[in-house]
């Protein structure tokens, strides 16, 4: 059995990563397994522990860091976010293509540990549109919105670290392009 791909999907907060993923993640030809991230932030309305995130205390998360149990992690606006390594390895060894929806700082860590990872960066059509999307969530105070926008500006400068850059002007089109990229990468891997 061929080891599965590791696919990094990242971009600034509010760019639509989750919406785009929703269009292609059920395509059985992609043989995807979504890696659930761990976080110390509180769940948003409707989020489920173990599905949307593994919600953990700061102490539990720091223990996982100390034990080297995370493929990547980052801290943002007072909360940790990270990817449990054991689950990713198990899925890849089962031949699943593991999709990581992670932020730029985490992607840099993963690319160092796994240089064969397929990396895709999603950009907004404009920074004004990104701000509109973030504000449209109506889930965070102004201070956090400003932090997210400042961080997004910095992250946009990091897009050259990715193999593919996709603009999310139309989420379905962006999803179709990402689906084609993954399918072609699988095809090329199968020829090796």
N, C-alpha and C positions, 0 to 999 in steps of 0.2 A: 504494500500500500504506500502510495506517495504521501509524503508529509505535506500538510496543507500550507497554503500561503498565509502570510501575516500581512494584513491590509490596514494601513493607517489612513483614517479619514479625519482631517482636521481643518480648522479655520476659526476665525474669530467668533466669540459668543454672539448669538443672534443671527448668524449667517444662514441657518437653516439646515444644519447637518442632520438633525433628527427627522425633519420633514423629507429630505432627500432620501435618507436611508429607508424610510417607510415605503417608498416607491419600489425599491429593488430588493430589499432584504428577504422577501418571500420567494424569489425566483430560485427554484430548486436546482437549476443548472449552475448556479453560483456556488452551491454547496457551502453556504455561509453559516457560521456560528457567531453570534454577536457576543463580544466580551463585555460582561457587566462590570462596570467600574465600581470602585469603593470610594466613599466620600464621608467627610465628617459634617457636611452641611445638613440642615434639617430637610426632610422631604417636602416638596411642593404638593399642593392639593392634587390628589389622584395618583401620586407616585407610590410604587410598591417596593418594599425592601426585597432584594434578591432578583428583581425584575428590571426596574429602572436603574437602581444602584444598590450596592451593599452599603447601607447606612451604618456607620460605626462611630464610636466615641473617638476623641482625639487620642486618648491613651491606647486604645486598640489599634488605631492606625499607626501611631509611632512605634508600637511593638512590631507591627508587620514590616516597617522600614528597617528597624534594627535587625530583624531576622532575615533580611534580604528576600522577602516574599513578594515584592512588587517589581514588575517589569519596568514601570515608570511611575513617577508621582510628582505632584506639584502642589504648591500652596497658593491659594488665591482668595482675596477678601476674607482672610481669617479661617478658611476651610481647606482641608487637604482633599485631593482627588488623586486616584491612582488605579493601576491595573494589576490584579492578582496574577502572579506568574504561573502558578501551578495549574490553574484552569486553562490558560492560554496554551501551555505546553501539552496538556492532556488532549485538548481539542485538535491541535495541529497533528499530533501523533496518531489521532484517529482519522486523519485525512481531511478534516474540515478546514475550510478557509476562514480564518479568524479575523473578524472585523473589529478594529479598535477605533472608536470615536473619541478622540482625545485632543487636548489642546497642544499648542506648539511646543511648549517647554517639555511636555511628556514625549512628544514625537521625536525630539532631538535625542532623548535618552534611549528610546526604542531603536532609532536608526543606528546608534552606536553599538547597541547590543545585537541587533539583527539587521545587518546591512542589506540583506536580501528582501527586506520588507517593501511592499508596494505602497508608495506614499502618494496621497492625493490631497491637495489643498483646495478648499472651497473659498472663493472670494465673493463679496457682495458686488452688485452693480455699481455702488458708490458708497461712500462713508455716510452720506445723508440717509440713504435707504437702510443701511445697517442701524443707524440710530433710531429710525422710525420703527424698525422691527423690535429692537430691544425695548423701547418705550411701550410698544404695543402689547407686550407681555403683561404689563401692569403688576409685576410681581416683586419689584425691588424699589428701594428708596433712591432718591436722586444721587446721593453719594456713590452708591454701588453702580448706578448707570454710568456715571462719569468715569469710574474706575474701569468699567468694562470697555468704554469707548477709547480710553487712553491705551489700554492693553491691546485692543484691536488694531490701533494705529501702529503699535510696535510689532505685532504679529504679522501684519501685512508685509513688513520688510523681510520676513523670514520665508516667504513663499518660494524663493529660489532653492531652498533646501529640499523641495519636493519634486518627485518625478513628473507629476501631472498637476496642472492648475485648472480648475473648472469654475466658471462664473455662474452664480446662482441668480440669474435674472428670472428664470423660469425653472421651478423646482423639478418638474417632470422631465424637462430636457436635460438638466444637470444629472438627474438620476439615470437617464438613458445612456448618457455619455460614460458615466462611471461604470455602469453595467457592462458596456462594451469593452472598456479598459480591463475590467476584471476577467471577463470571458476570454479576451485575447491573451492575457497573461497566463491563464490556466492552460490554454491551448499551447502556448510556447513552452510552458513547464512540462507538459505531457510529452513533448517532442524530445526532451533532454534524456 
